Amino acid sequence: VLNRGETAIEGAVDRMAELRALGKRLIVLTNAASYTRVEILAKYHRLGFDFDASEVVSSRDVAFANLPELPSSKVWAAAAAPGDDFSDAPASAQIAHLTDNPDLLHTAGGFLILSSARWRDADTAALSKALNDNPRPFIIANPDLVAPREDGLSLEPGLFAHDIIAQTGAKAAFYGKPYGNAFETALDRLKGIPRRRIAMVGDTLHTDVLGGAAAGIGTILVTDHGLFRGHDVAPFIGKSAIHPDWIVKTT
């Protein structure tokens, strides 16, 4: 509802300014786990938004805040975007790129899924085998199945993570929308405002609306941008039984 890939949705920057002028407090809750805290804020500024660091909560932040400690000398093998330096990870966590070192399938203490940028079907098979051979912590920091881009929908970490879970029976920990850990982190930034006066605005039923409803806040589904662009949402609402409180066309 703010951007599609690297493009701001028309009118979204002005709408945020209008909400600020009305005295509304804003929090961005995003599953964009490929960016460090500095990078995600820089992206929004590049797109024209004026959010500050206290107003942006990413699933990456939530995952890193809850990352379990591994045995001494063990590293996390991360599915991550090229160039990710993990500089915002906890000081006690050692993280290395799985794509750059496939031996980590055998030696890593756990697996951390941040991005699908370099992920292929063969990687799903390889990680499934590694977890079957030697079960280890499995952390997914982006639960999205797909995400809207300028040229269509991209396949996201949640999609292949569920495939791996189905093949292995692995116990995975998900961080980000629609899970409560992400919503509680965001709502902590809005202390003093009753939940009945807070609304989650999003373009998906299964992450934004489901997570917002579970957190006890209002839900607003945007239909003309993102997942449902060009589609009638009614059949999807009926089939999923996930009902937003309000449906609007645009941000």
MIGUTOR-205617 format. One record per residue (C-alpha): residue in three letters; x, y, z. Coordinates in steps of 0.001 Angstrom, whole numbers, plus 500000, padded with zeros to 6 digits. Example, Ala and Ser with C-alpha at 12.3 -4.5 7.8 and 13.67 -1.06 7.14 Angstrom:
ALA512300495500507800 SER513670498940507140 
This chain:
VAL500000500000500000 LEU503058502259500050 ASN505150500934497187 ARG505374498276494530 GLY508989497199494375 GLU511058500358493959 THR508106502547492982 ALA505899504502495374 ILE502178504006494816 GLU500632507118493329 GLY499278509353496079 ALA500754507343498971 VAL503323509975499980 ASP500653512689500047 ARG498280510438501981 MET500867509897504729 ALA501322513666504967 GLU497549514116505215 LEU497355511596508055 ARG500150513363509920 ALA498337516674509490 LEU495291515072511140 GLY497442514109514127 LYS497550510388513333 ARG500526508297514418 LEU502049506060511764 ILE503949502784511977 VAL505170500865508939 LEU505152497092509502 THR506972495347506688 ASN508108491827505827 ALA510976493215503746 ALA513727491254505485 SER516388491857502827 TYR517208495316504148 THR519139496413507235 ARG517484499030509441 VAL519504501746507741 GLU518709500464504256 ILE514945500102504736 LEU514684503638506087 ALA516801504930503204 LYS514506503135500748 TYR511401504855502110 HIS513157508222502051 ARG514231507565498458 LEU510590506928497560 GLY509574510241499165 PHE508266509115502569 ASP509424510892505731 PHE509282508017508227 ASP511873508017510995 ALA513532504967512535 SER510969504689515340 GLU508165504404512781 VAL509469501404510819 VAL509314497813512103 SER510595495077509810 SER510281491332510169 ARG514091491265510047 ASP514211493409513199 VAL511804491068514967 ALA513687487936513898 PHE517067489323514971 ALA515628490390518326 ASN514462486825518933 LEU517344484906517364 PRO518282481997519642 GLU521912481497520583 LEU523723478685518834 PRO526425476510520337 SER529858478113520467 SER531576478361517052 LYS528370477526515147 VAL527099479955512502 TRP523721480737511001 ALA523503479891507302 ALA521415482642505736 ALA519428482755502536 ALA519986486436501875 ALA520236489047499166 PRO523639489648497572 GLY525681492136499579 ASP523725491718502818 ASP526366492312505504 PHE524183491420508526 SER525586494491510289 ASP522361494919512262 ALA522377491358513636 PRO523012490698517340 ALA526697490874518217 SER526613487286519440 ALA525278485921516137 GLN527626484729513426 ILE525841484746510053 ALA527167483649506663 HIS525669483494503169 LEU524468479980502384 THR524621480589498624 ASP528319481468498853 ASN529204478403500932 PRO527041475301500307 ASP529121473393502898 LEU527075475260505475 LEU524245472834504726 HIS526281470329506751 THR528162472533509227 ALA525781475392510127 GLY524155475492513530 GLY520894476811512095 PHE519257478317509019 LEU517961481866508663 ILE515738482773505697 LEU515764486488504883 SER515375486637501109 SER514440484562498070 ALA516574486699495738 ARG519045483883495041 TRP516843480908495901 ARG516131478130493402 ASP514144474875493511 ALA517403472979493953 ASP518034474961497139 THR514685473847498558 ALA515622470222497920 ALA519110470664499370 LEU517944472359502562 SER515171469797503017 LYS517737467012502828 ALA520050468830505247 LEU517276469254507814 ASN516174465642507431 ASP519748464458507930 ASN520432466791510866 PRO517519468818512326 ARG518558472339513331 PRO516849475664514110 PHE514950477004511099 ILE514060480718511205 ILE511957482468508550 ALA512170486253508726 ASN509855486889505777 PRO506612484870505930 ASP505292486339502649 LEU504313483844499961 VAL504403486402497155 ALA504997490145496887 PRO503841492720494328 ARG506516494132492025 GLU506366496472489067 ASP506154493529486654 GLY504021491088488669 LEU504382488949491782 SER507675487633493138 LEU507943484348495027 GLU508921484991498621 PRO510594483018501469 GLY507371481886503129 LEU506474479921500010 PHE509530477694499903 ALA509729477549503709 HIS506339475839503810 ASP507544473405501155 ILE510541472553503328 ILE508377472109506413 ALA506061469782504480 GLN509013467698503301 THR510817467528506637 GLY508354468111509458 ALA510833470731510696 LYS509746473017513494 ALA510156476496512076 ALA509904479897513739 PHE508265482603511628 TYR508766486313512306 GLY506736489008510569 LYS503153489471509421 PRO500741487779510176 TYR502457486504513328 GLY501831488093516688 ASN505527488772517332 ALA505567491390514576 PHE502276493032515513 GLU503157493236519204 THR506484494873518325 ALA504677497438516178 LEU501938498040518742 ASP504558498680521422 ARG505406501804519411 LEU501814503007519840 LYS501551502760523613 GLY498751504862525057 ILE496406504364522107 PRO493589501844522690 ARG493654498991520192 ARG490119499817519131 ARG491554503066517729 ILE494342501411515739 ALA493928499978512251 MET496160497820510091 VAL496143498882506442 GLY497336496309503933 ASP496783494609500593 THR496598490962501683 LEU494087488900503603 HIS496506486251504860 THR499153488580506302 ASP497815492104506884 VAL494159491451507653 LEU494607488126509430 GLY497442489446511585 GLY495670492681512413 ALA492477490905513416 ALA494399488452515607 ALA496099491402517319 GLY492728492932518157 ILE492953495973515921 GLY490872497170512976 THR491715496029509464 ILE491557497903506164 LEU492081496031502892 VAL493374498045499923 THR492250496404496674 ASP493608498388493726 HIS497291497930494584 GLY499270494835495469 LEU497961491315495612 PHE494361491921494521 ARG494991494467491794 GLY492643493644488918 HIS490699491018490900 ASP487375490845492695 VAL488253490281496350 ALA484854488915497377 PRO485494485258496376 PHE488793485263498243 ILE487196486697501367 GLY484455484076501169 LYS486830481178500635 SER489318482204503330 ALA486718483483505832 ILE489111486357506571 HIS486966489482506675 PRO488462492986506772 ASP486584495649508696 TRP486815498026505761 ILE487612497668502065 VAL489022500647500148 LYS490364501000496633 THR493548502904497301 THR495909504035500006 
